[in-house]
Amino acid sequence: MESTYLYLLAALVVCWAQMRVQGAYQRYKRIENENHISGAEAARSILDANGLQDVTVEVAQGGILSDHYDPTKHAVRLSPDIYYNCSIASLAVAAHEVGHAIQHKEQYGFIAVRNRLLPAAQIASKLGWLTLLLGLFFLYATPLLLYIGIGMLVIIALFQLVTLPLELNASSRALVQLQQGSYVMEDEVSDCRSMLRAAAFTYVAALLSTIVQIIRIVLIAQRRDD
């Protein structure tokens, strides 16, 4: 019973985080910034101001909020709404992704840690739940398989934990760049901050969900042992 409640709790946390970021995005994409600067223009200007002329600004191929920085291609990719529109959301999201580019330029410490965890996290994300399901099914025959699966979830949680300060730092950098470059007026800063906080909470929710799932699997395994 406890494991069921934990599963529902994890699902609710993730759903609430997604609703929060979508709600913030839907709100702030309708508010045009007072300087009428598009996300693409802001990204290009902030990159140039930080000596990152070699980083391109491109339209992402994904859908809504598919924005990201690709360090292998030296490209900031913005979803069409963020790229073309002159909204508060466009400025906040574009500046956040440029924040990641600045992190890479300055070799921000958590990047190296995240890169070391990345290969293991990619394997764990593909095989973790399959290993857990097989481990629970064959618990009495091969209990080691279950512990391997739990270990994979722990790796995912560690990766999420390291990713979180990277995202929070990129948001902090975004606010600084937007204010220093006068991209936003004083009364728009709080709106940008709200947009960025909502986006950051999705990473917090993902970490909490993984931790809850680990506890849930451990409880299921203990109950079967009993």
N, C-alpha and C positions, 0 to 999 in steps of 0.2 A: 504493500500500500504506500509506504514512504517513497518508493522509487517512482510510482505513478505520479504522486504529488510533485516530486522533483522534476520529472519530465514536463509536466504542465507548467511549472514555474519557469523552467528554461525557455519553453516555447512562448510564454507570455512576455518574458523580458525581451526576447528578440523581436517579437511582433510589435511591442510598444516602442522599441527603439526605431524600428523601420517606419512606424506611423509618425513618430516624432520628427524624423529627418524629412520624410515626405511632406508633412504638414508645414514645416519650416520652409522647405524649398518652394512649395506651392504658394506660400504667403509672400516670400521675399522675391520671387521671380516676377511678381506683379508690381513691385515697387521699383520704379526707375531711379537710378542714382542721379543726384543733382548735377553732376558734371557730364552726364550722358556719355560715359566711357563703357565700351563693350568689354566683355571678358577677355577677348583676344587682344584688344588694345592694351588693357591693363597688364596682361601677362607679358606681352612683348616689351612694354616700357619698364616693368620691374626687372625683367631679365637683363635688359641692356644696362640699367642703373647698377646692377650687381656684377657687371663684367661677364655676362653669360650670353654673348652675342652668338655663340655657336649652338645654342639650344633653340630649336625651332618650336613654333606654336602651331599645332595642327588640329583639325576637326577629328574627334574620335569616331570610330566606326560603330561603337555601341550605342545604347539608348540613353535614357535619362540617368544623370549622375554616373556616367561611365568615365568620368574625368580621372586622369592619372598622369604621373610623370614616368617616362620610360628612360632609365639611366643608360640602357644599352644602345639606344638610338639618339640619346640627347634630345628628347622631344617631350614637350608638354602637350598632352592631348586633351582637348575639351569637348564635351558633348555639344551638339549644335546649339541648344538653348543658351548654354553658358558662353560659347564662343561668340555668337552673334548679338546677343541681347545686352542691353545696358541696364540691367537690374542690379539690385543689391546682392542677390544670390550669385550673379555672374562675377561680380568683383570679388566676393568672399571666396568662392570656389576656385576661381582662376589664381588668386593670390596664394591660396593654400597649396595648390599644385606647384607653383613657382617656389614656394617655401621648401618643398622637397628637393627641387633642383639646387637651391642654395645650400641645403644640407649636404648634398653630394659634393658640391664644390668645396665646402669647408671640412669635408670628411667627418661629419658629425658622428660621435662615438657609437651610438646605438646602431648605425648602419652596418658596421663591421660585424657586430654580434648577430644582427638579423640575417645577414648574408651567410654566416656560418650555420645558422639554424635552418635556412631556407631549404636545402636539399632534403634534409630529414623530415621537415614539415610537409614538403610536397609528397613524399612517399607516405607519410602518416595520414595525410588527408585523403589519399586514394585507397589505402589499404586498412586504415584504422577500424572503421565500422564493420567491414567484412571480417576482419580478424576477431573483433569482439563478438560478432554473431556466431561465428564458428566456435569461438572459445566458450560461449555460453551453452551452445548446443552439445559440445563434446566436453563439458566441464569435468565430468567424473573420469573421462578417459585421458584427456590431455589438459589439465588445468593451466599448464604453462602458456598455452595459446591465449587464454583470457588475459593473463598478466602482460603478455606482449601487446595485446590490444589496448589495455589500460595505459601501458607505457607510451604507445603512439598518441593517445589522447593527451597525455602529459606533455609530449613534445609539441603538439598543436597549441596547448595552453601557454607554454613557454614562448612560442613564436608570437602568439597574440599579445602576451605580456610585454615583449620587447617592441612590438609594433606600436603599442599604445603611446609611449613617450615620443616616438617619431611623429605620430599624427598630432599630438598635442603641441609639440614644438613647431611643427609646420604651421599650425593655426596661429600660434603666438607670433611667428615670423610674418605671417600674412597680415595680421592687424598692424604690426609695426610698419611694414612696407606701405600699406594703404594710407596710414596716417602721415608718415614722413613724406611720401610723395604727393600728398594732398589729393589722392584719388577720391577720398570720401570727405564729406563735411563732418563737423563734430557731432551733429545730431544723427548721423548715419552709422557711427562706430558701434553703437549698442546693437543695431540691427545686424551688422556683419558678425559681431560676436555671438549673437543668438543663433545665427545660421551655422556658424562653425561649431558651436557647442553641440547642437543637435546632431551634426554629422559625426562628431567625435564620440558621442554616446553610443553609436552603433558598434564601435570597437570595444567599448566597455561592456556592452551587452553580449557581444560575441564571446569575450573572455569569461564573463560570469556564466554564460550558458555552457561553455565547455567544462568549467569547474563543476557545475551542478551535475552534468552528465557523468563526469568521473565518479563523483560521490554516489550517484545513482547506480552505476555499474558495480561499484564495490559493495553496496548494500545488497544488490541482487545476488552477487557471488557469495556473500556471507550467509544469506538466507538459504541458498542451495546447499552450502556446506553444513548448515544446521539440520 
